[in-house]
Structure formats: structure tokens, C-alpha cells
Amino acid sequence: MSTGGGHNRILAGLGLGALCGVVANTLVADSAGARRTLDMAIDTVAHPIGQIFLRLLFVVVLPLVFASISVGVASLGDIRKLGSLGARTLGFFVVTSAASAVLGIAALHLLQLGAGFDSATVAELQAKYAGDVKSLADKAAAGAPLDLLGRVNQTLDMFLPRNMLRAAVDMQMIPLIVFALLLGAALTFIEARKRELLTSVLEGVSDAMVTVVGFAMRLAPYAVFCLIFGVTARFGLGLLQKLGLYVGIILVCYLIQLLVLYPLLLALLARRNPWQFLKSAMPVMVTAFSTSSSNATLPTSIRVAQESLGIRPQIAGFVLPLGATMNMNGTALFEGAVVLFVAQVFGIELSLGTQAMVVGMCVLTAIGAAGVPGGSLPLLMGVMAQAGVPPDGIAIVLGVDRILDMGRTVTNVMGDQVCAAYIDRVDAARS
Ligand code: ASP
């Protein structure tokens, strides 16, 4: 089953879904009855179709990540190779995330969008989104232990929890990745006969999961239509008039990443034709855009990398799951921009030192953020607090966040693909 043929149909689903959603949103604007009917149609038709697609993708994430990482590591053969590829991969993640955060901060500096933002609008938005802010703050507080020992244990739990199965059930990706790395490494030490047996079982699991993704992709054009329709039909379009510039500037920054930075990295580091690469990666971008979730996009990412981008399975299986969890360039960019925007709205000057600290925190929180819609928001509130910017100020931008989330998820997953292409070239040159 190839990924190639469905591009245009998925893109058509995306465009049509967005268009129909905006039209529906405008048509029901003046009638509460019509709005209720539209909501009902979304809940009973669009939502389930979108969810079936999403769940087909989610259902394969755990077995696929586990199998592809352990096979990937086992087939590297030499465990020292894992160390050097791993270090390069992490280096790429940190440098590109930091560059992205700097881009977000620089854009806001240059344009000073928040300065002079209407104070009545600020008060209105803060009142309107107070409830959402509170639940985000509760989420952030739940994850923050008070004492030092608590923090140390929390970090241990993040990588090596006592109960690996519970972590997997909770879809915590980092422990799963660590366990798969351990298994892959251990496989390189055991008797060849047993290694081959286990590796071929894991390869079978991985191939079967990639095939399930193929089933899901058949549903993609309709599901993408429904997902986007649901978002745009419910979106507060009025808010876009007030925050249009903010949204527009961040979207332009994402485009700079996608159309300038990534092509440069593809040409220089991965020695790839950037435009061909981006074109072939279209199903990954559309899936990320319509799901706003790096985790949900991961199965498609692995499949497209192997089948359309020519990245060898052992590299795709190793770099992409790590990237979906730890490499979020779009998120780092967005976080930097929001901290600056809200600081400007409240007239708070951030010193150069504070801004450098914000860049560091953006990188760290982008590593820690969950690859789900809005996954970075609770952590972003922590960055704001650390920088001396009122975290409640996030209310100003919450109403338009879904649009930015779609864009940043595309940027996040494409950063992973660029990294995989780069690591693939480095590894191929060595072997
Ligand atoms: N939705 C983003 C992702 O899954 C995470 C975030 O920035 O909220 O990549």
C-alpha cells in the first residue's frame, strides 16, 4: 500500500473541511438554534469519524514505537554506534529547538505586537478564559513537587518508572523509549539465534503496525475533513480580528522554519533535495495539521519516512519516536513568542539574561511537553512564571491557540523528519 496516491485527496479533505467549517461558523453566527444544530452535527457525525481515524493511529503507537526502536537499536549492531547516533540526534534536537525559540522571541521583539494591545480586550479575554487558565494551572501544579527529593524522584519516574506497564498504559512515551532502547541494546549481546528470533518477531510487529496505519490512511481524507470542520466551525472567528496579527506572525515564523530553515538543513546536512522531500512528506504534515498531535502523527511519520522518504527503517524507527517526544521546534518557537507577547501586553521589560533563560526553558519544556493538542500549555505557564510574566496572561491567547497548535505540530514533526534524514546520511556514510 503506497502513501503516494492519497496526498491530493487528503489535501482536498483538509481544504474543503476548513472552507465548510468557516462557512458554517458564519451562517450560524446570529442564531442560537442553528448553532445548537451545528454543534449536534459535529458531535454526532464529524467527531466520531475523526475519532475513529485518530484512535486507529493511537492504537498502533505503543507497539510500533516499542518494536521499531528495539529493532532499530538491535540492527545498529554495535552499541557504541548507538551512543554516537544518539548524541548527534539529541544535539540536533537541542540546537534546532533553541534556534526556534530565538526566532520566536526575535520576531516579537522586532514587531512589538503586544505593546499597546487594547486593555479592555485583555480584561475581556482574561475573564472569558479564567476557567481554562485555572485548569491549566492545576495541571501544571499537579506535576510540580515542592521539595528536592520529590523533584529527583519525579525525574527518575519520567525516565525509569517502577511500573513500566502503568507508564505504557498512561501513554508515557519516554519510559517506553528507554525500555525499548534497553531491549535493543541487550539484543546485541545475546546469542545470535535468540537475537534473530526476537528481532524477526519485533520486525513483524512493526510491519503489521505500519500496515494498520495504511488502513487508517484510507479513511484520512474523510477524517481530516471532519476534524478540520469541527475546529473551524466552532472557532471564535471574531477573536481572529483582535489577535490576527499575533496569529499571523507566529504562522509566518513556522513557515520560515519549514520553507527556509528545514530546506537549508536538508540540503546541507542531509544532502537531500528539500522540495522533493517536503512534497513527499505531505501526508505527515496534513496528519499533524489536522490532529495537532505529534503522538497521533508518529505512525504516519514512520510509515512515510520508510516508504516515501527513503529513510532506512532502523533510523526512522529510532529517531522519529524520540523526536515525537523530545523534539518540538514549533513548540519552542511558540513558547518564546507567547512569553514576549504577554510581557509586552503587560508592559514588562525582560532583560537579555531573562530572555536567554526563557530560551533555555523553552528548549527544556519542549522536550517535556506531551505530543497531544495543547500539550505544551501547562509547561508554558511555568516558563512565564519563571520569567516574571503573569502566567494568567495566557488567557489572552488561549482562544486562538488551536490554530497555532496545528501549525506548531506540523513544524514539530517535520523537524523530526529532517533530523532522521540527517542521521540516516551520517550512518549510511559510516557503514
Ligand atoms: N500539539 C503539540 C504536538 O503534539 C504540542 C504542543 O505544543 O502543544 O506536537
Boltz pocket constraint, residues with backbone or C-beta under 6 A from the ligand:
constraints:
  - pocket:
      binder: B
      contacts: [[A, 292], [A, 293], [A, 294], [A, 295], [A, 324], [A, 328], [A, 331], [A, 369], [A, 370], [A, 371], [A, 372], [A, 373], [A, 374], [A, 375], [A, 376], [A, 377], [A, 405], [A, 408], [A, 409], [A, 412]]
      max_distance: 6.0
